[in-house]
Amino acid sequence: MTAYYIHLPQDFHDYEWEYEKKGWLLLMIDISGKSYFFTFYDPVRLGQTIKDNLSKYNYFFEENLVVIDKVNLKNIQNFIENMINTEK
């Protein structure tokens, strides 16, 4: 039994390739009975977002930011499982 649940967008499995291409995704994830929001970015999209925000606002801030090679379910699950295993 997994100790987490990922609240995926309803169309995620049909359009996972599109989320991966977009390079970012905000998800609610339940871990051991608590809910957390994580924003997942790939490095390229994160760089673009940081540059845009610095230009527009002079700062960049994102709570619970996770950078993964590609924004896909496999990498998101890998992050969560590694995070859970390091907290034991």
KAKA-V923656 format. One record per residue. N is the residue number from 1. RES is the residue in one letter. D_LAST is the distance of its C-alpha to the last C-alpha in Angstrom with 1 decimal. Layout:
{{N	RES	D_LAST} {N	RES	D_LAST}}
This chain:
{{1	M	16.0} {2	T	14.3} {3	A	12.1} {4	Y	14.3} {5	Y	18.0} {6	I	20.0} {7	H	23.3} {8	L	25.5} {9	P	29.1} {10	Q	31.5} {11	D	33.2} {12	F	30.1} {13	H	30.7} {14	D	34.4} {15	Y	33.9} {16	E	30.7} {17	W	33.0} {18	E	34.4} {19	Y	31.0} {20	E	30.2} {21	K	33.6} {22	K	33.4} {23	G	30.3} {24	W	28.4} {25	L	26.9} {26	L	25.5} {27	L	23.2} {28	M	21.6} {29	I	18.2} {30	D	16.7} {31	I	12.9} {32	S	11.9} {33	G	15.4} {34	K	15.9} {35	S	18.2} {36	Y	18.1} {37	F	20.8} {38	F	20.4} {39	T	23.4} {40	F	23.2} {41	Y	26.0} {42	D	27.2} {43	P	28.5} {44	V	32.2} {45	R	32.0} {46	L	29.9} {47	G	32.6} {48	Q	35.3} {49	T	33.7} {50	I	33.2} {51	K	36.8} {52	D	38.2} {53	N	36.4} {54	L	37.5} {55	S	41.0} {56	K	41.2} {57	Y	39.2} {58	N	38.7} {59	Y	35.0} {60	F	31.9} {61	F	28.9} {62	E	26.3} {63	E	23.3} {64	N	20.0} {65	L	21.8} {66	V	20.2} {67	V	22.5} {68	I	22.4} {69	D	25.1} {70	K	26.5} {71	V	25.8} {72	N	25.3} {73	L	23.0} {74	K	21.7} {75	N	20.5} {76	I	19.2} {77	Q	17.1} {78	N	15.9} {79	F	14.9} {80	I	12.9} {81	E	11.1} {82	N	10.4} {83	M	9.2} {84	I	6.9} {85	N	5.6} {86	T	5.5} {87	E	3.8} {88	K	0.0}}
